[in-house]
């Protein structure tokens, strides 16, 4: 049951999106001072959502040209199968988890099977034959109960299928996250970008849409040469010898730069960490990406339990790194504590939805939804007045807002590290906050005055564990990967 909280806080004195925040106890305005601009509730400063995202015309036209005349069978069936495979993809099982599971099965079989004559019922004797029976049964149970993971090798044909299945959805998710950085920190103008696991190059296109000519160098890292060639053909469909408007400053590599002197204003990994074979590999690459990040590190994965858990592992790795340079969470969390969604009996993913217009292929509807999880990590300390300070500590809306007559139901992740259900009413919470809450959507931030939040003392946060979470929930109509 939602908790009805009497909010004493008022909105910050913000006149429009991106405006500077006023303090809670400001001096009275002089008689000659102009009145503050009227707050636009539909576009209040906590709004981070985008409308339905469309692919840029050059990218859409190049993709359709490459897919025209595809001769590898039914493109629709292959794209659907790849989408389902990527969405349901689990993290690889760690060796210690396999050993622990094997020991558990052996103890159970010894008690339930062998002690009751399981080996004898199978026509086996005792001693060595019993051990052989146990080993076979344990291996059978392991194969049946543990998820099977195998790396995907993107050749020319699979890269085209991936283009048809994931280009538009990946572009929508990346655009949504980069838009939030641009909106909240308008003075940030990156010059260099690192794209780890670049795939079809959607990060390059989305970053150009966000910052335009400010970006001068794009380093795209992908182990598949066929995928690199496909991304290059999307940038330059005509195959011209020199650089074009879209391919200017874009470079492709198979591996990350080794030199510690090479750094980037913005580093992005979209749907790539889940393709690494172990937790140790994920930690290694996250540490490498963070060392090369000068301002912001953007990580995006499927909106499943496994995708969210991968991001929380990466978040923990960066926040606990001992590199002398502090880090904080820019988005979506308004805190640096362990995710409260992982602390319950059944961990749930923290995910968000973005609408987009897919490629105009015969089987695609007019509008689709991409369900994704993300985290943006920034260098520095949280200070008042910047994009990650007082404004960045606003609660985040974690589910669709439910409007009702004269009140609004919201589910929030709060700056004290807790989840709360709030019922916002104009009588108890003020007209401004009520109107902002009513116009907010899933993924937006709810602007509230610092120090005036209704929640009390912070309880001890749940510990961060490295254990594998339960299997991902069934897809909710979303897909996943650029």
Secondary structure, DSSP 4 states (H G I P E B T S, - for coil): --B------------STTPPPPPSSPPPPPTTSPPPPPP-GGG-TT----SSB---HHHHHHHHHHHTT--SS-HHHHHHHHHHHHHTPPPPPPHHHHHHHHHHHHHHHIIIIITTTHHHHTT--STHHHHHHHHHHHHHHHHHHSPP-------HHHHHHHHHHHHHHHHHHHHHHHHHHHHH-TT---SEEEEET-TTTHHHHHHHHHHGGG--EEEEE-S-HHHHHHHHHHH-TT--SS--TTTTTEEEESS----TT--EEEEEEES-GGGSSSHHHHHHHHHHHHHTEEEEEEEEEESSHHHHHHHHHHHHHHHT--SSS-EEEEES-SSSSPPGGGSSSS-----EEEEE-----TT--S-EEEEEEEEEEEES---TTSTTTTGGGSEEE-S--EEETTEEEEEEE-TTS-EEEEEE-HHHH-HHHHHHHHH--TT-EE---TT--S--SPPPPPPP--SPPPPPPPP-S-----
